[in-house]
Amino acid sequence: LEMGITHGDAFADNVLVDAESGELCGFIDVEDMCVGPLLFDLACCAIGCCFEAEGGDGADDRGPVQSLNWERLGALLDGYVSRRPLPRREEEKFVDFMRLTLLCNCTWRFVNFNVNNRGVPKEARNSYLELQQRIEYLYDAEVENRLNKLLRSLREGTDGR
């Protein structure tokens, strides 16, 4: 996999955007910046920016049921490949990296809010469960097939949404 400088936490709340133009201005929260697989940041951005609540409350402490917003994910990937084509190997590993970045963030939230800082509100203590739910969602065969179709469409120049 191609290596480069990665942010390591490419969630929407770490991105600065120009209010008028919508252009990317920069990143904040750079303590996780390192040299690593470029695919990590793309997958992290996808899991941090392209999921949404389906509505209603979840059946447990995990909160509302989460699913991918396919239009948003398609737009993210279209924008990415317009600047840097996604090599076939990265296309093949994209879903695995989505799971990996979710697991990294899920673990960070659990340790930070349940081990290191036990005095945080219950909502923060249980925030890792939302990410756990997303990991489980990505193991659904239909979801994985749809993701792979979307990725293939980028290479073939078709609309896979």
C-alpha positions in Angstrom: 0.0 0.0 0.0 1.2 3.5 -0.8 2.6 5.3 2.3 2.6 9.0 3.1 1.9 11.5 5.8 -1.5 10.8 7.4 -3.6 12.8 9.8 -4.8 9.7 11.7 -8.1 11.1 12.8 -9.8 12.5 9.7 -13.3 13.0 11.3 -15.4 16.0 10.3 -14.7 17.8 13.6 -11.0 17.9 12.8 -11.4 19.6 9.4 -11.5 23.4 8.8 -13.6 24.5 5.9 -13.9 28.0 4.4 -17.5 29.1 5.2 -18.0 30.9 1.9 -16.3 28.6 -0.7 -16.6 25.2 1.1 -12.9 24.7 0.3 -10.7 22.7 2.7 -8.6 25.1 4.8 -6.7 22.7 7.0 -6.8 20.1 9.8 -6.7 20.4 13.5 -6.0 17.8 16.2 -2.8 16.5 14.6 -1.3 14.5 17.5 -2.0 11.3 15.6 -0.2 12.5 12.4 2.4 10.0 11.2 3.7 8.2 8.1 1.4 5.4 7.2 -0.8 3.9 4.6 -2.7 6.7 2.7 -5.7 4.5 2.7 -6.0 4.9 6.5 -7.1 8.5 6.3 -9.6 7.9 3.4 -11.2 5.0 5.4 -11.1 7.1 8.6 -12.9 10.0 6.8 -15.5 7.6 5.4 -16.3 6.1 8.8 -16.3 9.4 10.5 -18.2 11.4 8.0 -20.4 9.0 6.0 -22.5 7.3 8.6 -25.8 8.6 9.9 -28.5 7.6 12.3 -31.4 5.9 10.6 -33.9 7.6 13.0 -35.3 6.5 16.3 -33.4 5.2 19.3 -31.4 2.0 19.4 -32.5 -0.9 21.4 -29.6 -0.5 23.8 -26.9 1.9 25.0 -25.4 2.0 21.4 -27.8 4.8 20.4 -29.6 5.1 17.1 -29.0 2.5 14.4 -26.2 3.7 12.1 -25.9 3.1 8.3 -23.8 4.5 5.5 -25.1 7.6 3.6 -24.2 6.2 0.2 -24.5 9.6 -1.5 -22.1 11.2 0.9 -19.7 8.2 0.6 -19.9 8.4 -3.2 -19.1 12.1 -3.2 -16.2 11.6 -0.8 -14.7 8.8 -3.0 -15.4 10.8 -6.2 -13.5 13.8 -4.8 -10.7 11.7 -3.6 -10.1 9.8 -6.9 -10.3 13.1 -8.8 -7.0 14.0 -7.0 -5.5 10.6 -6.4 -6.6 7.4 -8.2 -7.3 4.6 -5.8 -4.9 1.7 -6.7 -6.5 -1.7 -7.1 -4.8 -3.0 -3.9 -6.3 -0.1 -1.9 -9.7 -0.7 -3.5 -9.5 -4.3 -2.3 -8.5 -3.3 1.2 -10.8 -0.3 1.6 -13.5 -2.2 3.6 -10.9 -3.8 5.8 -9.4 -0.4 6.5 -12.9 1.0 7.4 -13.2 -1.7 10.0 -9.6 -1.1 11.2 -10.2 2.7 11.6 -13.4 2.0 13.4 -11.7 -0.5 15.7 -8.9 2.1 16.5 -11.4 4.8 17.3 -13.6 2.4 19.2 -10.7 1.3 21.4 -9.5 4.9 21.9 -13.0 5.9 23.1 -13.3 2.9 25.4 -9.9 3.4 27.0 -10.1 7.2 27.2 -13.6 7.3 28.7 -13.7 4.1 30.7 -10.2 3.4 31.9 -8.3 6.7 32.0 -11.2 9.1 32.7 -13.9 7.3 34.6 -15.6 10.4 35.7 -17.1 11.3 32.3 -20.8 11.2 31.6 -22.4 7.9 30.6 -22.9 9.1 27.1 -19.2 9.6 26.7 -18.4 6.3 28.4 -20.7 4.5 26.0 -19.7 6.4 22.8 -17.5 3.5 21.7 -20.6 1.4 21.2 -21.7 3.5 18.3 -18.5 2.7 16.5 -18.8 -1.0 17.5 -22.2 -1.0 15.8 -20.7 0.4 12.6 -18.1 -2.4 12.6 -20.9 -4.9 12.8 -22.8 -3.1 10.0 -19.7 -3.4 7.7 -19.8 -7.2 8.2 -23.2 -7.4 6.5 -22.7 -9.2 3.2 -25.1 -6.8 1.4 -23.3 -3.7 2.7 -19.9 -5.2 1.8 -21.1 -6.0 -1.7 -22.5 -2.6 -2.2 -19.2 -1.0 -1.0 -17.3 -3.1 -3.4 -19.6 -2.2 -6.3 -19.2 1.5 -5.5 -15.4 1.1 -5.4 -15.4 -0.8 -8.7 -17.5 1.9 -10.3 -14.8 4.5 -9.5 -12.3 2.5 -11.5 -14.8 1.8 -14.4 -16.1 5.4 -14.5 -19.7 4.4 -13.8 -22.1 5.5 -11.0 -22.2 2.7 -8.5 -24.4 4.4 -5.9 
